[in-house]
Amino acid sequence: VFDTIGIDVGGTKILAGRVRPDGLIVARLQVRTERASGRGILTQIVRLVRELAAGDDDLHGVGVGLPGTIDQRRGVVVQAANLPMAEAPAREVLGRETGLHVVIENDANCAAVAEHRHGAAAGYRHSVMLTLGTGVGGGVVIDDRPFRGATGAGAELGHIVIDRNGPPCPGSCNGHGHLEAYCSGTAVTLAVEAHVAANPGGSVARSAHGDPADGHLALECAANGDPEAIALLVDAGNALGQGLVTLAHAFEPEVFVIGGGFGEAAQSWILEPARRVLRAEAMDPMSRIPVVPSQLGGDAGMIGAAELPRLG
Amino acid sequence: VFDTIGIDVGGTKILAGRVRPDGLIVARLQVRTERASGRGILTQIVRLVRELAAGDDDLHGVGVGLPGTIDQRRGVVVQAANLPMAEAPAREVLGRETGLHVVIENDANCAAVAEHRHGAAAGYRHSVMLTLGTGVGGGVVIDDRPFRGATGAGAELGHIVIDRNGPPCPGSCNGHGHLEAYCSGTAVTLAVEAHVAANPGGSVARSAHGDPADGHLALECAANGDPEAIALLVDAGNALGQGLVTLAHAFEPEVFVIGGGFGEAAQSWILEPARRVLRAEAMDPMSRIPVVPSQLGGDAGMIGAAELPRLG
């Protein structure tokens, strides 16, 4: 029944919170990520933990969510797309310098754990979450526990193939036709750019008024009922549905949770097409798995990170 | 340390064996599947169990592998593509009529368990097996236990999407572009038919001598070094590789095992292309997961079924 500390390290900011067992955030801090070195980022985390711990001996531990691939056997960040943390021995350094039990985890796995314990997947034992943001992250909960694969690198659900003849992955991956190439914010920006170039007199192009033709523009136009913009987002939703077909057949979760910055902003247009594809193309009983929006928003990663030390 | 009985129910035959804890088959029986009714199949299984048990009270239980979707909560076959077993309450009927502890399971999951315990994946804790036959089946072992999804319907790995614009699934599924549409025996037969129709003067067409232009023909021609036939099988191997990229990113197993009748017959041509795609297109460390052929052949399903009662 002790509090824990959750840290969500992002490419631009680090969120830190002291979290109660019921998921309530009782104190929070935020700093800009010092992207110059992995060592600097670990120092920032230590400072945030000390400030939130404030001499309290009753803390149960620290969970740290990181945007990259984790090797749980060694407690090391294998690679992180946007941060200089490759091979950083995060668990050992943070444990030694905070004197607390430290767990590190992929950030999308943290979000999945948070939604599972306190959000959209509460009450289920098996859930799969996709975070649609700059990239597409994934988190899987099986029997109430985060699923990590053999070394902790699994559940990279943005990199499932949905079109073997599709475009290269916009993220740091050598593959092509991956889910991330269709329904990340980056992918939608690329689609909007291509659409505007091909339709310079179209409604989306005219709405830009010289601003960048990106995913934000599509969301703004769609909110105003622009059918061109809505069609672009529905395309992303259809692709998302194909990804859900794969994940339904592979994991058979009880629920799919769709979150992430882009996922939350676009949910009015992408969720229904995604559900339709799942209903039409997955086998029973998987075709009936509910697809719901995330509930914890930008705090999901931090709240989920704080759950990790409790999971043992 | 007691023996168990494993039953592998197929569309044409039922294999039954009495199996030692070390995987050795000490007695075996085989009958033709009485496809007229699900009740008839259950009666066949009961008869096989009684014969193999032969009054021995030291049996530890019975495992039954079935070619369909299982609901583990109810112990029921939800659907089986080629057998009239929909909604058959297999676990209850077999338990009552044999007086033994009965576990039912999808047949590809059984094969995966067998390879994990006694075959190509022995020594690993996390493995994914694909059985390439008439269709494509899948089995996943996580932490030394079969993974089944929320109700037992998961790990339908033949139905992961690899091309959202691809052809309809040849099996009983409403989807399209699934792995099964590229690297099952059925899919390769369709590819050979199309190839022969388009190239009536080609080497594969000429080798047919009026026999059906199917997967067997492609294997026979490839064994004789026919480059047309080899190219068709390499296509299937490349598609298999795309499926492995998805499964590597989703499950991060320590090893992939490729089996099934077609998979075993075609391994000389499909495994290397599949490995090449995985190496080139998956992220580290998943790109380095070994891809190995199955070792237990046609007995895998029966041996794996016999393991189930031991798993508790």
Interface residues (C-beta under 8 A of the other chain):
Chain A: T69 D71 V78 Q79 R125 H126 G138 V140 I142 F147 R148 G149 A150 T151 A153 G154 A155 E156 L157 H159 I160 V161 I162 D163 R164 N165 C173 N174 G175 H176 G177 A239 Q242 G243 V245 T246 L247 H249 A250 F251 E252 P253 E254 A280 E281 A282 M283 D284 P285 M286
Chain B: T69 D71 V78 Q79 R125 H126 G138 V140 I142 F147 R148 G149 A150 T151 G152 A153 G154 A155 E156 L157 H159 I160 V161 I162 D163 R164 N165 C173 N174 G175 H176 G177 A239 Q242 G243 V245 T246 L247 H249 A250 F251 E252 P253 E254 A280 E281 A282 M283 D284 P285 M286
